[in-house]
Amino acid sequence: MTQTLTGENLRAAKAKKVAVVGAGVAGSTIALRLAELGIDTTLIEKGPSLVNGPPFCHLHAGGNLYREISDQQCLTLLQQSIDTTKVYAQSINVRPTVLAVPTSDPSEPLDLLPRLEKLRAQYQVLVDQDASNEVLGKPADYFRLYDRAEIEAIGQRPLPEQAQCDEDWLVAFAKQVNLDTIKFPLVVVQEYGLSAFRWAAIANLAIDRLPSCHLQTHTSVVDIRRSETGKGWQIITKPASRNLESTVNQDVQVTEYDYVVNACGFKSGELDDMIKAKRQRMVEFKASFVTHWPECQGLWPEIVFHGQRGTPQGMAQLTPYPGGYFQLHGMTQAITLFEGGLVASSEQSAQPRLAPHFIKKIDEQWPEHLVTERTVSNIAHIAKFIPDFKSAKTASKPLFGAQQIPGEDPDLRAADVSFDQQGYARAEIVKASSALATADAILKDLLETGVIKSELAQHYLTKHYFPVTKQCRSDEITKLAEQFARDRHYPDALARNFS
């Protein structure tokens, strides 16, 4: 019999209080996971709304964008992406990803084949275990190879208005990509798009409807310290819009919690420093660029032109949205990457120190000349493969942010959580699809350490219980996602799914 949030279960879950500091993709997911089970959760966010951190646009259901990461990381990302799709289905842009190897690149397309076969086999295992895991299409279709003759034949077809099959996504590609610039076979893989604005809308709608979740926006954490009992924590907050020096005493709030989750993203080290916790981590500032290509015709898949990161031939990534809008990455120092943009923590502080000009970009405004310069460079980077793309124009400010990477490996992509002192957890995701695994690990720790005693939570420890989150309607998600896009000065198109 399905358990529900009533009676003794609900009272037991509410007996203790959990604070989640930071309402990005990780913090909001953790808060939803706990609050859906009736656990008293306070979500504290310095900004005005949820999921307003570093941009994301890709589900990474297999991690095939990254040739340099281990097979195990790719398998982890596959599992995490399947779970994420089942919970946040309304934020997924269902379209394939094309992986192309440029003729200038030293590697070959078939170098990817052993990994792809492992991923396909594991996807089949997961579907055999639970039919609901089949969210990326049929396992047999997880990837497909196309030779040049097949792509040229697809290019002879008329442009479809809607995709009835995966190959419909390849028609525009086949017509407009300079096939002489890439090696064959071409790889098409079922890694889908992921909308940050739609994820933000889902999180806001669901949290508003969950009585166990208390959202505090525009709120800064001034300090965190052990409670006098030595078991819980005191969190000291103040309004984020005010300067600490000018804040009057009554504006500072001291609240007791039994458990604290540090979900502060690239600023996680600041909370670690408050409780004198040591942690090795890196922070990397990155940006992607939003363009409009009015001459765009047909449906476009996600396209990744592989390349050597940090060189002028770095990876080029084109992410499509409705209406001819595209989000672009160019993994070169002149585009997405920045000189001095990767920094590490020190023996004195767990917080890596980005240069002031990066913090200014995050907190204030990008110089217009820099936006134009880097966007034009990115357009040219894509136009090497799609010549007509040279007519694309800058559509908005960049999507940007600082990404945390726990440990000392800058190539780490599959990461979730670490635990330090009793009752203190760090969300340390690198990719958005890892957020749910982080929430699962924290729920397990709450139960194993006895902070929470709830039959309902125990029952759903290995199952994802998100009845409120999954009830959010597509129309209300789109409406709020579009509002978020406008509020953050981006085109509405980035909040819409293809239909």
C-alpha positions as CSV (number, residue, x, y, z in Angstrom):
1,M,0.0,0.0,0.0
2,T,1.3,3.5,-0.9
3,Q,2.3,5.5,2.1
4,T,1.2,9.1,2.4
5,L,2.2,12.2,4.4
6,T,-0.2,11.8,7.2
7,G,-0.3,11.2,11.0
8,E,2.8,9.9,12.7
9,N,5.0,9.9,9.6
10,L,4.5,13.6,9.1
11,R,4.9,14.5,12.8
12,A,8.2,12.5,13.0
13,A,9.6,14.1,9.9
14,K,8.7,17.6,11.1
15,A,10.3,17.1,14.5
16,K,13.7,18.2,13.3
17,K,14.7,21.1,11.1
18,V,17.0,21.1,8.1
19,A,18.6,24.2,6.5
20,V,19.7,24.2,2.9
21,V,21.9,27.2,2.1
22,G,21.9,28.1,-1.6
23,A,18.9,27.6,-3.9
24,G,20.6,26.7,-7.1
25,V,20.0,23.5,-9.0
26,A,21.4,21.4,-6.2
27,G,19.9,23.3,-3.2
28,S,16.4,23.5,-4.7
29,T,16.4,19.8,-5.6
30,I,17.6,18.8,-2.1
31,A,14.8,21.0,-0.6
32,L,12.2,19.4,-2.8
33,R,13.4,15.9,-2.0
34,L,13.1,16.5,1.7
35,A,10.0,18.6,1.8
36,E,8.1,16.2,-0.4
37,L,8.6,13.7,2.5
38,G,7.3,16.2,5.1
39,I,10.8,17.0,6.4
40,D,10.9,20.6,7.8
41,T,13.2,22.3,5.4
42,T,14.3,25.9,5.1
43,L,15.9,27.0,1.8
44,I,18.0,30.1,2.2
45,E,19.0,32.0,-1.0
46,K,20.9,35.3,-1.3
47,G,19.3,36.1,-4.7
48,P,15.7,36.9,-5.7
49,S,14.7,33.4,-7.1
50,L,15.7,29.8,-7.5
51,V,18.2,28.2,-9.9
52,N,19.9,31.3,-10.9
53,G,23.5,30.0,-10.9
54,P,25.8,28.8,-13.6
55,P,24.0,28.0,-16.9
56,F,23.3,24.5,-18.0
57,C,21.7,23.3,-21.3
58,H,22.5,19.6,-21.6
59,L,21.4,16.4,-19.8
60,H,24.8,14.6,-20.2
61,A,23.1,11.2,-20.3
62,G,26.4,9.5,-20.8
63,G,28.9,12.3,-20.7
64,N,29.8,12.0,-24.4
65,L,30.6,15.7,-24.7
66,Y,33.7,15.0,-22.8
67,R,36.2,12.7,-24.4
68,E,38.7,13.2,-21.6
69,I,36.6,11.9,-18.7
70,S,36.6,8.3,-17.5
71,D,34.1,5.6,-18.6
72,Q,33.0,5.3,-15.0
73,Q,32.0,9.0,-14.8
74,C,30.0,8.5,-18.0
75,L,28.2,5.5,-16.6
76,T,27.4,7.6,-13.4
77,L,26.1,10.5,-15.5
78,L,23.9,8.1,-17.4
79,Q,22.2,6.8,-14.3
80,Q,21.9,10.3,-12.8
81,S,20.4,11.6,-16.0
82,I,17.8,8.9,-16.2
83,D,16.7,9.7,-12.6
84,T,16.7,13.4,-13.4
85,T,14.5,12.9,-16.5
86,K,11.9,11.0,-14.5
87,V,11.6,13.8,-11.9
88,Y,12.1,16.9,-14.1
89,A,10.5,15.6,-17.3
90,Q,9.1,19.0,-18.1
91,S,12.5,20.6,-18.3
92,I,13.9,18.1,-20.9
93,N,14.3,19.1,-24.5
94,V,13.9,15.8,-26.3
95,R,16.3,15.9,-29.3
96,P,19.4,13.9,-30.1
97,T,23.0,15.2,-29.9
98,V,25.3,14.9,-32.9
99,L,29.0,14.2,-32.1
100,A,31.3,15.3,-34.9
101,V,35.1,15.0,-35.1
102,P,36.6,17.8,-37.2
103,T,39.1,16.8,-39.9
104,S,41.7,18.9,-38.1
105,D,41.4,16.8,-34.9
106,P,43.9,14.0,-34.3
107,S,41.3,11.5,-33.0
108,E,38.8,9.4,-34.9
109,P,35.1,9.0,-34.5
110,L,35.3,5.3,-33.8
111,D,37.5,6.1,-30.8
112,L,34.2,6.8,-29.0
113,L,32.8,3.4,-29.9
114,P,34.0,1.3,-26.9
115,R,32.5,3.8,-24.5
116,L,29.2,4.1,-26.4
117,E,28.8,0.4,-26.4
118,K,29.3,0.2,-22.6
119,L,26.8,3.0,-22.2
120,R,24.2,1.3,-24.4
121,A,24.7,-2.0,-22.6
122,Q,24.3,-0.4,-19.2
123,Y,21.2,1.5,-20.4
124,Q,19.7,-1.9,-21.4
125,V,20.5,-3.3,-18.0
126,L,18.8,-0.4,-16.3
127,V,15.7,-0.8,-18.5
128,D,15.6,-4.5,-17.8
129,Q,15.7,-3.8,-14.1
130,D,12.9,-1.1,-14.3
131,A,10.9,-0.4,-17.4
132,S,10.3,3.2,-16.2
133,N,14.0,3.9,-16.9
134,E,13.4,3.9,-20.6
135,V,13.4,7.7,-20.9
136,L,16.1,8.1,-23.5
137,G,14.4,6.1,-26.3
138,K,15.0,2.4,-26.9
139,P,18.3,1.1,-25.5
140,A,19.1,-0.3,-29.0
141,D,18.8,3.3,-30.3
142,Y,21.0,4.9,-27.7
143,F,23.5,5.8,-30.4
144,R,23.8,5.3,-34.1
145,L,26.6,5.8,-36.6
146,Y,26.0,7.5,-40.0
147,D,28.4,7.4,-42.9
148,R,28.7,10.3,-45.3
149,A,26.5,8.7,-48.0
150,E,23.7,8.3,-45.4
151,I,24.0,12.0,-44.3
152,E,24.0,13.2,-47.9
153,A,20.9,11.2,-48.6
154,I,19.2,12.7,-45.5
155,G,20.2,16.1,-46.8
156,Q,18.0,15.5,-49.9
157,R,14.9,15.3,-47.9
158,P,12.5,18.3,-47.4
159,L,12.9,20.1,-44.1
160,P,10.3,18.7,-41.7
161,E,8.2,21.0,-39.6
162,Q,8.0,18.5,-36.7
163,A,10.3,15.6,-35.8
164,Q,8.6,12.2,-36.3
165,C,11.9,10.3,-35.9
166,D,15.5,11.0,-35.0
167,E,16.6,11.4,-38.6
168,D,14.2,14.4,-39.0
169,W,16.6,16.2,-36.6
170,L,19.4,15.6,-39.1
171,V,18.0,17.1,-42.2
172,A,19.0,20.7,-41.6
173,F,22.3,19.5,-40.3
174,A,22.9,17.5,-43.5
175,K,21.9,20.4,-45.7
176,Q,24.0,23.2,-44.0
177,V,27.0,21.6,-42.4
178,N,30.2,21.6,-44.6
179,L,30.7,17.9,-44.6
180,D,34.2,18.3,-45.8
181,T,35.1,19.7,-42.4
182,I,34.2,16.6,-40.4
183,K,35.2,12.9,-40.2
184,F,32.9,10.0,-40.7
185,P,31.1,8.1,-39.4
186,L,29.0,10.6,-37.6
187,V,27.7,9.7,-34.1
188,V,24.2,10.5,-33.0
189,V,23.5,9.8,-29.4
190,Q,20.4,10.2,-27.1
191,E,21.7,12.9,-24.9
192,Y,18.9,15.5,-24.6
193,G,18.7,19.2,-23.9
194,L,18.0,20.5,-20.4
195,S,16.3,23.9,-19.7
196,A,17.6,25.9,-16.8
197,F,14.6,28.2,-16.9
198,R,12.1,25.4,-17.0
199,W,13.9,23.7,-14.1
200,A,13.7,27.0,-12.1
201,A,10.0,27.3,-12.8
202,I,9.3,23.7,-11.7
203,A,11.3,24.3,-8.5
204,N,9.5,27.5,-7.7
205,L,6.0,26.1,-8.4
206,A,6.6,23.0,-6.3
207,I,8.2,24.7,-3.3
208,D,5.4,27.2,-3.2
209,R,3.0,24.3,-2.8
210,L,4.9,22.4,-0.1
211,P,4.1,23.4,3.4
212,S,7.2,21.7,4.8
213,C,9.5,24.0,2.7
214,H,10.2,27.5,3.9
215,L,11.9,29.7,1.2
216,Q,13.9,32.7,2.3
217,T,15.1,34.7,-0.7
218,H,17.2,37.9,-0.5
219,T,18.8,36.4,2.6
220,S,22.6,36.2,3.3
221,V,24.2,33.9,5.8
222,V,26.5,36.0,8.0
223,D,27.8,33.1,10.1
224,I,27.2,29.5,11.1
225,R,28.2,28.0,14.4
226,R,27.5,25.0,16.6
227,S,24.5,25.2,18.9
228,E,25.1,25.5,22.6
229,T,24.1,21.8,22.9
230,G,26.9,20.9,20.5
231,K,24.5,18.8,18.3
232,G,22.8,21.2,16.0
233,W,23.7,24.5,14.3
234,Q,22.9,28.2,14.6
235,I,22.7,30.1,11.3
236,I,22.9,33.9,11.5
237,T,21.3,35.7,8.5
238,K,20.6,39.2,7.4
239,P,18.7,40.8,4.4
240,A,21.0,40.4,1.4
241,S,20.2,43.8,0.1
242,R,21.8,45.5,3.1
243,N,25.4,46.1,4.0
244,L,26.5,44.2,7.1
245,E,28.1,47.3,8.6
246,S,24.9,49.3,8.4
247,T,22.5,46.5,9.5
248,V,20.7,47.1,12.7
249,N,20.6,44.4,15.3
250,Q,17.0,43.5,14.8
251,D,17.6,42.7,11.1
252,V,20.0,39.9,12.1
253,Q,18.2,36.6,12.7
254,V,19.6,33.6,14.6
255,T,17.9,30.3,13.9
256,E,18.6,26.8,15.2
257,Y,18.7,23.8,12.8
258,D,19.5,20.2,13.4
259,Y,21.2,19.7,10.0
260,V,22.8,22.0,7.5
261,V,23.4,21.5,3.8
262,N,26.0,23.7,2.1
263,A,24.6,24.2,-1.4
264,C,26.4,27.5,-2.1
265,G,27.9,26.4,-5.4
266,F,31.1,28.2,-6.2
267,K,30.9,30.0,-2.8
268,S,30.7,26.8,-0.8
269,G,34.1,27.5,0.7
270,E,32.8,30.5,2.5
271,L,30.5,28.4,4.6
272,D,33.4,25.9,5.1
273,D,35.5,28.7,6.4
274,M,32.8,29.8,8.9
275,I,33.0,26.4,10.6
276,K,36.8,26.0,10.0
277,A,36.3,22.9,7.7
278,K,39.1,22.1,5.3
279,R,38.2,21.2,1.7
280,Q,40.2,21.1,-1.5
281,R,38.2,22.4,-4.4
282,M,38.5,24.4,-7.6
283,V,36.3,27.1,-9.2
284,E,36.1,27.8,-12.9
285,F,34.5,30.8,-14.5
286,K,32.8,30.1,-17.8
287,A,30.4,31.7,-20.2
288,S,28.2,30.6,-23.1
289,F,26.7,33.0,-25.6
290,V,23.2,33.6,-26.9
291,T,22.7,34.3,-30.6
292,H,19.8,34.7,-33.0
293,W,20.1,33.3,-36.5
294,P,17.0,34.6,-38.4
295,E,17.9,32.7,-41.5
296,C,17.8,29.4,-39.6
297,Q,15.6,26.8,-41.3
298,G,14.4,23.4,-40.0
299,L,14.9,21.6,-36.8
300,W,18.4,21.4,-35.4
301,P,19.9,18.8,-33.0
302,E,22.4,19.7,-30.3
303,I,25.8,19.6,-32.1
304,V,29.2,19.0,-30.6
305,F,32.2,19.5,-32.8
306,H,34.9,17.9,-30.7
307,G,38.3,19.6,-30.1
308,Q,41.2,20.0,-27.8
309,R,40.1,22.1,-24.8
310,G,41.9,25.4,-24.4
311,T,43.4,25.5,-27.9
312,P,42.0,27.5,-30.8
313,Q,40.5,24.2,-32.0
314,G,38.6,23.7,-28.7
315,M,35.2,22.0,-28.7
316,A,32.3,23.9,-30.4
317,Q,28.8,23.3,-29.0
318,L,25.6,24.5,-30.6
319,T,22.4,24.2,-28.5
320,P,19.2,25.1,-30.4
321,Y,16.0,26.7,-29.1
322,P,12.8,27.6,-31.0
323,G,12.7,30.6,-33.3
324,G,16.3,30.5,-34.5
325,Y,17.9,31.1,-31.1
326,F,21.1,29.2,-30.2
327,Q,23.3,28.9,-27.1
328,L,27.0,28.5,-28.0
329,H,30.0,27.2,-26.3
330,G,33.5,27.4,-27.7
331,M,36.0,25.8,-25.4
332,T,38.9,28.2,-26.2
333,Q,40.5,31.0,-24.2
334,A,38.9,33.5,-26.5
335,I,35.4,32.4,-26.0
336,T,34.0,30.2,-23.1
337,L,37.2,29.8,-21.1
338,F,39.1,32.7,-19.5
339,E,42.7,33.3,-18.7
340,G,43.0,32.9,-14.9
341,G,39.4,31.6,-14.7
342,L,40.4,28.3,-13.0
343,V,41.5,28.8,-9.4
344,A,42.0,26.5,-6.4
345,S,41.5,26.7,-2.6
346,S,44.5,27.1,-0.3
347,E,45.7,25.9,3.0
348,Q,44.3,29.1,4.5
349,S,40.9,29.0,3.0
350,A,38.5,26.5,1.5
351,Q,37.2,29.2,-0.8
352,P,39.1,29.6,-4.1
353,R,39.6,33.3,-4.9
354,L,38.5,34.4,-8.4
355,A,40.0,37.6,-9.6
356,P,37.8,40.7,-8.9
357,H,37.0,41.2,-12.6
358,F,35.3,37.8,-12.6
359,I,33.3,38.6,-9.5
360,K,32.2,41.9,-11.1
361,K,30.9,40.0,-14.1
362,I,28.9,37.7,-11.8
363,D,27.5,40.4,-9.6
364,E,27.1,43.3,-11.9
365,Q,27.3,43.8,-15.7
366,W,29.4,42.6,-18.5
367,P,31.2,45.3,-20.6
368,E,29.3,45.5,-23.9
369,H,32.5,45.3,-26.0
370,L,33.5,42.0,-24.3
371,V,30.0,40.5,-24.9
372,T,30.2,41.5,-28.6
373,E,33.8,40.4,-29.0
374,R,33.4,36.9,-27.5
375,T,30.0,36.3,-29.2
376,V,31.4,37.2,-32.6
377,S,34.3,34.9,-31.9
378,N,31.9,32.1,-31.0
379,I,29.8,32.7,-34.1
380,A,33.0,32.4,-36.2
381,H,34.0,29.3,-34.3
382,I,30.7,27.6,-35.3
383,A,30.7,29.0,-38.9
384,K,33.9,27.0,-39.6
385,F,31.5,24.1,-39.8
386,I,28.2,25.8,-40.7
387,P,29.2,28.6,-43.1
388,D,25.7,30.2,-43.2
389,F,25.8,30.6,-39.4
390,K,28.1,33.6,-39.9
391,S,25.0,35.8,-40.3
392,A,23.9,35.1,-36.7
393,K,23.8,38.0,-34.3
394,T,24.2,38.6,-30.5
395,A,20.8,38.1,-28.9
396,S,21.5,38.9,-25.2
397,K,24.1,39.0,-22.5
398,P,26.0,35.7,-22.0
399,L,24.9,32.9,-19.8
400,F,27.7,32.7,-17.3
401,G,28.8,31.6,-13.9
402,A,31.5,30.0,-11.8
403,Q,31.4,26.2,-11.5
404,Q,32.8,24.4,-8.5
405,I,34.9,21.2,-9.0
406,P,35.6,19.3,-5.7
407,G,39.1,17.9,-5.3
408,E,42.1,18.5,-7.6
409,D,41.0,17.0,-11.0
410,P,39.8,19.7,-13.4
411,D,38.3,17.1,-15.6
412,L,35.9,15.8,-12.9
413,R,32.3,15.9,-14.1
414,A,30.4,13.3,-12.0
415,A,30.3,14.5,-8.4
416,D,27.6,14.8,-5.8
417,V,28.2,15.2,-2.0
418,S,30.7,15.1,0.8
419,F,30.2,15.1,4.6
420,D,32.4,16.8,7.1
421,Q,31.3,17.5,10.6
422,Q,28.3,15.8,12.1
423,G,25.1,17.2,10.6
424,Y,26.9,19.1,7.9
425,A,26.8,18.1,4.2
426,R,28.2,19.8,1.1
427,A,26.4,19.6,-2.3
428,E,29.3,19.5,-4.8
429,I,27.7,18.9,-8.1
430,V,29.5,19.8,-11.4
431,K,26.6,18.9,-13.7
432,A,22.9,19.6,-13.0
433,S,22.0,15.9,-13.6
434,S,23.9,15.1,-10.4
435,A,21.6,17.1,-8.2
436,L,19.2,14.3,-7.5
437,A,21.9,11.9,-6.5
438,T,23.1,14.5,-4.0
439,A,19.7,14.8,-2.5
440,D,19.4,11.0,-2.2
441,A,22.8,10.8,-0.3
442,I,21.7,13.6,2.1
443,L,18.4,11.9,2.8
444,K,20.3,8.7,3.5
445,D,22.6,10.5,5.9
446,L,19.7,12.1,7.7
447,L,18.2,8.7,8.3
448,E,21.4,6.8,9.2
449,T,22.5,9.4,11.7
450,G,19.1,9.5,13.3
451,V,18.4,13.2,12.7
452,I,15.2,12.2,10.9
453,K,13.1,9.3,12.0
454,S,10.3,8.8,9.5
455,E,8.8,5.6,8.1
456,L,7.8,7.5,5.0
457,A,11.3,8.8,4.3
458,Q,12.8,5.3,5.0
459,H,10.3,3.8,2.5
460,Y,11.3,6.2,-0.2
461,L,15.0,6.3,0.5
462,T,15.7,4.4,-2.7
463,K,12.6,5.6,-4.6
464,H,11.9,9.1,-5.8
465,Y,8.8,10.5,-4.2
466,F,7.9,13.8,-5.9
467,P,4.1,13.9,-6.2
468,V,3.9,17.7,-6.0
469,T,6.8,18.4,-8.3
470,K,5.5,16.1,-11.0
471,Q,2.0,17.7,-10.9
472,C,3.3,21.0,-12.3
473,R,1.6,21.6,-15.6
474,S,3.4,22.4,-18.8
475,D,1.5,25.6,-19.4
476,E,2.3,27.1,-16.0
477,I,5.9,26.0,-16.2
478,T,6.3,27.7,-19.6
479,K,4.6,30.9,-18.4
480,L,6.8,31.2,-15.3
481,A,10.0,30.1,-17.2
482,E,9.4,32.8,-19.8
483,Q,9.0,35.3,-17.0
484,F,12.3,34.2,-15.4
485,A,14.0,34.6,-18.8
486,R,12.7,38.1,-19.2
487,D,13.5,39.0,-15.6
488,R,17.1,37.8,-16.2
489,H,17.3,39.6,-19.6
490,Y,17.3,36.6,-21.9
491,P,15.0,35.7,-24.8
492,D,11.8,33.9,-24.0
493,A,12.8,31.2,-26.5
494,L,15.3,29.8,-24.0
495,A,12.4,28.9,-21.8
496,R,10.4,27.0,-24.4
497,N,10.4,23.4,-25.6
498,F,10.2,22.5,-29.3
499,S,6.6,21.5,-30.2
